[in-house]
Amino acid sequence: MIKKYLKSDFIKNAFTLIKGSLLAQGISIAISPILTRLYAPEDFGLFALYGSIVGILAVVATGRYEMAIVLPKKNEDAKSLTKLSLLIAFGFALLLLFLVLCFGDYFTEKLGNPAIKPWLYLVPVSVLVISLYNVYNYWCTRSKKYKHLSNSRIVHSTSNGSINLVGGIFNVGPAGLILGQFVGFLFSGIYLKIISFDSYKAIENTEISSVLKEYKDFPLKSGLSGLLNILANQLPVMLIGVYFGPIVLGFYALILKVLNLPLTMIGKSVSQVFFQAASDAENNNENISILVKSTSIKLLLLIIGPMAILMLFGEELFGFVFGKEWVEAGYLAKYFALFYISRFVFYSQSTLFAVKRKLGIELFLNTVLLISQVGSIIVGYIYFTNYVDTFVLMAISGFVMYTIFLISLFKISKH
């Protein structure tokens, strides 16, 4: 059945999502050269800091129960997991609001950027909106509503980009970037909720307490693991801003945006279809290793070409596309190419840990990843003479770690 799925549904469903992602990212790519001329590196730096805070908190906002929505055999359990995820997210947002109201000045001081203070009050609402989007995103994945998932990405990119452009034209500073992200998730989340309404309403739900216990390893292991993973990716953003200043942080933010394009255009699409396919295979007691091997080869062939071009012509590409003040970012981006090749291939299949319920292994690997990435920045700042060497150390440690992740993925797929 796995081989048959690879030849039919998997490719078709993945392509449906990829089409939407390509169009959505096409919009983002088209306006990027405009945005880098409308916004200063410091604006991108503040937006990166804000995005890191929201991204870290959003990972744990639902207790990771939303990831389990795809897994149950019974739709009743999936609906209960959806309700549970939303309830937890709402309670978490209220907690964040209380913390911001009471300790906003303290957080601002520790973040080392006074300009972030007014935006901290938007964090609780942003986290809640992203949680809404994530929950209904997984519900639609379970329901195989891939066309609507594809459309939601276009909704997100269009609304986000529109706010970005308007904000840049009227010179509102980082507000245009921050509000664009918020509106993008809000509109796409509402769209998915509307699409899900009929199928969701028609299903009875079991007691929430039963799924709370059945999938308790998700908040206990996957929640912590997800937090560590997002910290490994976002904490460096905060540390780079503190150690090297807003301009270098702006360079790093643009590097992340460019190198994450394959993940957002293709990787997320493949990941969603892979998750659903692997879950079905696991429920039918099939060997998933064929799916993992085939998917890995295809992903590797897709990513090698673009990354090779980046390694050869990074400065020229960034200078031409984004403007001469971003040439340095293109020079730095070359060092991260191998890192993001291994990350791209792994990320698209990382949900296998959830399917196999090997969340303890994922937790351990993400712990080591966090230590290696944060450690690279701290060691680089203390012992090296410039931020370039620090970035090189980050890139090497990241490549090594994601290669180990891939090896682990292959091993658990055979059991």
C-alpha positions in Angstrom: 0.0 0.0 0.0 2.9 2.4 0.8 4.3 2.0 -2.7 0.9 2.5 -4.3 0.4 5.6 -2.1 3.8 7.1 -3.2 2.7 6.8 -6.8 -0.7 8.3 -6.4 -2.2 10.1 -3.4 1.0 11.2 -1.8 2.4 13.0 -4.8 -1.0 14.4 -5.8 -1.8 15.7 -2.3 1.7 17.1 -1.8 1.5 18.8 -5.2 -1.8 20.4 -4.3 -0.3 22.0 -1.2 2.9 22.9 -3.0 1.0 24.8 -5.6 -0.6 27.0 -3.0 2.7 27.4 -1.2 4.5 28.4 -4.4 1.9 31.0 -5.1 1.9 32.2 -1.5 5.7 32.4 -1.4 5.8 33.9 -4.9 3.9 36.9 -3.4 6.3 37.1 -0.5 9.3 36.8 -2.8 7.9 39.4 -5.2 7.5 42.0 -2.5 10.7 41.2 -0.6 12.9 43.5 -2.8 10.4 46.3 -2.2 10.2 45.7 1.6 14.0 45.7 2.0 13.9 49.2 0.5 11.0 50.4 2.5 12.2 49.1 5.9 15.6 49.5 7.6 17.6 46.5 8.9 16.7 47.7 12.4 13.0 47.3 11.5 13.6 43.7 10.4 15.7 43.1 13.6 12.8 44.2 15.8 10.3 42.1 13.8 12.7 39.1 14.1 12.8 39.6 17.9 9.0 39.9 18.1 8.5 36.9 15.9 10.9 34.8 18.0 9.0 35.6 21.2 5.6 34.7 19.6 7.0 31.7 17.9 8.5 30.3 21.1 5.3 30.8 23.0 3.0 29.5 20.3 4.7 26.1 20.4 3.6 25.4 23.9 0.3 27.3 23.8 -1.9 24.2 23.1 0.2 21.7 25.0 1.0 20.2 21.6 -2.3 18.4 21.7 -3.1 19.8 18.2 -0.4 17.5 16.7 -2.3 14.5 18.0 -5.4 15.5 16.0 -4.2 13.5 13.0 -3.4 10.3 14.9 -6.7 8.8 16.4 -8.6 6.1 14.4 -11.9 7.6 15.6 -13.0 11.0 14.5 -14.7 11.5 17.9 -11.3 11.5 19.6 -9.9 13.9 17.0 -12.7 16.4 17.7 -12.2 16.2 21.4 -8.5 16.9 20.9 -9.4 19.9 18.8 -11.6 21.3 21.6 -8.9 20.5 24.2 -6.3 22.3 22.2 -8.4 25.5 21.9 -9.3 25.5 25.5 -5.6 25.3 26.6 -4.6 28.0 24.1 -7.2 30.4 25.4 -6.1 29.8 29.0 -2.5 30.3 28.0 -3.2 33.6 26.3 -4.9 34.9 29.4 -1.8 33.9 31.4 0.4 35.7 29.0 -1.7 38.9 29.2 -1.4 38.8 33.0 2.4 38.5 32.8 2.8 41.3 30.3 0.6 43.6 32.3 2.6 42.9 35.5 6.1 42.4 34.2 6.2 44.2 30.8 9.0 46.6 31.9 11.1 43.7 33.3 10.8 41.7 30.0 11.7 44.8 28.0 14.8 45.4 30.0 16.0 41.8 29.7 15.4 41.7 25.9 17.7 44.7 25.6 15.5 46.5 23.0 13.2 49.3 24.4 11.3 49.5 21.1 9.8 46.0 21.8 7.8 47.3 24.8 4.5 48.4 23.1 4.4 45.2 21.0 4.5 42.9 24.1 0.8 43.7 24.6 0.1 42.1 21.2 1.9 38.9 22.1 -1.0 37.1 23.9 -3.4 37.8 21.1 -0.9 36.8 18.4 -0.2 33.5 20.2 -3.9 32.8 20.4 -4.4 33.5 16.7 -1.5 31.3 15.7 -2.9 28.5 17.9 -6.3 28.8 16.2 -4.5 28.5 12.8 -2.5 25.5 13.9 -5.4 23.6 15.4 -7.6 23.9 12.3 -4.6 23.3 10.1 -4.2 19.8 11.7 -7.9 19.2 11.6 -7.9 19.9 7.8 -4.8 17.6 7.4 -6.7 14.8 9.1 -9.7 15.5 6.9 -7.4 15.6 3.8 -8.7 19.1 2.9 -5.5 19.8 1.0 -7.0 22.2 -1.5 -8.3 24.4 1.3 -5.0 24.2 3.2 -3.4 25.4 0.0 -5.8 28.3 -0.2 -5.2 29.2 3.4 -1.5 29.8 2.6 -2.5 32.2 -0.2 -4.8 34.0 2.2 -2.0 34.3 4.7 0.6 35.6 2.3 -1.8 38.0 0.5 -3.0 39.6 3.7 0.4 39.7 5.3 2.1 41.2 2.3 -0.6 43.8 1.8 -0.2 45.1 5.4 3.6 45.0 4.9 3.4 47.1 1.8 0.9 49.6 3.2 3.0 50.0 6.4 6.2 50.5 4.4 4.6 53.1 2.1 3.3 55.1 5.0 6.6 54.7 6.8 5.2 53.2 10.0 8.4 51.3 10.8 8.3 47.8 12.2 4.6 48.1 12.9 4.0 47.2 9.2 5.9 43.9 9.5 4.5 42.9 12.9 0.8 43.7 12.1 1.2 42.0 8.7 2.2 38.7 10.4 -0.7 39.0 12.9 -3.3 39.7 10.2 -2.0 36.9 8.0 -2.5 34.3 10.7 -5.8 35.8 11.7 -7.4 35.7 8.3 -6.0 32.2 7.3 -7.1 30.8 10.7 -10.6 32.1 10.3 -10.7 30.7 6.7 -9.7 27.2 8.0 -12.3 27.4 10.8 -15.1 28.2 8.3 -14.0 25.4 6.0 -13.9 22.9 8.9 -17.2 23.9 10.4 -19.5 21.3 8.6 -17.3 18.3 9.0 -16.4 19.3 12.6 -20.0 19.9 13.7 -21.2 16.5 12.3 -19.0 14.5 14.6 -19.8 13.6 18.1 -17.0 14.1 20.6 -15.8 11.9 23.4 -15.0 13.1 26.9 -12.1 15.5 26.8 -10.6 13.8 29.9 -10.1 10.6 28.0 -8.0 12.2 25.2 -6.2 14.3 27.8 -4.9 11.1 29.4 -4.5 9.1 26.2 -2.2 11.7 24.6 -0.5 13.1 27.8 2.9 12.4 26.3 2.4 15.2 23.9 2.5 18.0 26.5 5.0 16.1 28.6 7.4 15.2 25.8 6.4 16.7 22.5 5.6 20.0 24.1 9.0 20.3 25.8 10.6 18.9 22.7 8.9 21.5 20.5 9.8 24.3 22.9 13.5 23.2 22.8 13.4 23.1 19.0 11.9 26.5 18.6 14.3 27.8 21.2 17.2 26.4 19.2 15.9 28.3 16.2 14.7 31.5 17.8 16.9 32.0 20.9 19.9 32.7 18.6 17.9 35.6 17.1 17.6 37.2 20.6 21.3 36.5 21.4 22.5 37.9 18.1 20.6 41.1 18.8 22.0 41.4 22.3 25.6 40.5 21.4 26.1 42.0 17.9 23.4 44.7 17.6 20.3 45.4 15.5 22.0 45.7 12.1 23.7 42.2 12.3 20.3 40.9 13.6 18.7 42.4 10.5 21.2 40.6 8.3 20.4 37.3 10.1 16.7 37.9 9.9 16.9 38.2 6.1 19.1 35.1 5.9 16.5 33.1 7.8 13.7 34.4 5.6 15.6 33.4 2.4 16.9 30.0 3.6 13.5 29.1 5.1 11.8 29.6 1.7 12.2 25.9 0.7 10.7 24.9 4.0 7.7 27.2 3.6 7.2 26.5 -0.1 7.8 22.8 -0.2 8.8 21.3 3.2 5.6 22.2 5.1 3.5 20.9 2.3 5.3 17.6 2.2 5.3 17.4 6.0 1.5 17.6 6.2 0.9 15.0 3.6 3.7 12.8 5.1 2.1 13.0 8.5 -1.3 11.9 7.3 0.2 9.1 5.2 2.5 7.8 7.9 -0.3 7.9 10.4 -2.5 5.7 8.1 0.4 3.3 7.5 1.1 3.0 11.2 -2.6 2.4 12.0 -2.5 -0.4 9.3 0.8 -1.9 10.8 2.8 -1.2 7.6 6.5 -0.6 7.2 7.1 3.2 6.9 10.8 2.9 5.9 10.0 2.9 2.2 8.0 6.1 2.5 10.9 7.8 4.5 13.6 6.7 2.0 11.7 7.7 -1.1 10.7 11.1 0.4 14.2 11.8 1.6 15.7 11.2 -1.9 13.2 13.4 -3.6 13.7 16.2 -1.1 17.4 16.1 -1.4 17.3 16.3 -5.2 15.0 19.3 -4.9 17.2 21.3 -2.5 20.7 20.7 -3.7 20.4 22.9 -6.8 19.2 26.1 -5.2 21.6 25.8 -2.3 24.5 25.2 -4.7 23.6 28.5 -6.5 23.5 30.3 -3.1 26.9 29.0 -2.1 28.4 30.2 -5.4 26.7 33.5 -5.8 25.3 34.5 -2.4 26.7 38.1 -2.4 25.7 38.9 -5.9 22.2 37.5 -5.5 21.4 39.4 -2.3 22.9 42.6 -3.6 20.9 42.4 -6.8 17.6 41.3 -5.3 17.5 43.2 -2.0 19.9 46.1 -2.5 23.6 46.8 -2.0 23.3 47.2 1.8 22.3 43.5 2.0 25.4 42.1 0.3 26.9 41.2 3.7 23.8 39.0 4.4 24.4 37.2 1.1 28.0 36.5 2.1 26.9 35.1 5.5 24.1 33.0 4.0 26.5 30.9 2.0 27.8 29.3 5.2 24.4 28.1 6.2 23.7 26.2 3.0 24.6 22.7 4.2 22.8 23.3 7.5 19.6 24.1 5.7 19.9 21.2 3.3 19.9 18.7 6.1 17.2 20.6 8.0 14.9 20.7 4.9 15.1 16.9 4.4 14.6 16.2 8.1 11.9 18.8 8.8 9.6 17.5 6.1 9.4 14.1 7.9 9.9 15.0 11.5 6.3 14.2 12.4 7.4 10.5 12.2 8.4 10.9 15.9 4.8 11.6 16.8 3.4 8.8 14.6 5.8 6.3 16.2 5.3 7.8 19.6 9.0 8.1 19.9 8.8 11.5 21.5 11.5 10.8 24.1 14.1 10.4 21.3 12.9 13.7 19.7 13.1 15.4 23.1 16.7 14.3 23.6 17.8 15.3 20.1 16.2 18.8 20.4 17.9 19.3 23.8 21.3 18.7 22.1 20.4 20.9 19.2 19.5 23.8 21.6 22.8 23.4 23.5 24.8 23.3 20.2 23.2 26.4 18.7 23.2 28.6 21.8 26.6 27.3 22.7 28.0 28.2 19.3 26.9 31.9 19.7 28.2 32.2 23.3 31.5 30.5 22.4 31.8 32.6 19.3 31.0 35.9 21.1 33.6 35.1 23.9 36.5 33.6 21.9 36.1 34.9 18.3 36.9 38.4 17.0 33.8 38.9 14.8 30.3 37.7 14.2 31.2 35.9 10.9 33.1 33.2 12.8 30.2 32.8 15.2 27.8 32.3 12.2 30.2 29.7 10.7 30.3 27.8 14.0 26.4 27.9 14.2 26.2 26.5 10.6 28.6 23.7 11.3 26.9 22.6 14.5 23.5 22.8 12.9 24.5 20.7 9.9 26.0 18.0 12.2 22.9 17.9 14.4 20.3 17.7 11.6 22.3 14.9 10.0 22.1 13.0 13.2 18.4 13.7 13.3 18.0 12.2 9.8 19.9 9.0 10.9 17.6 8.7 13.8 14.6 9.1 11.5 15.7 6.2 9.3 16.2 4.0 12.3 12.8 4.4 13.9 11.1 4.1 10.5 12.2 0.4 10.4 10.4 -0.5 13.6 
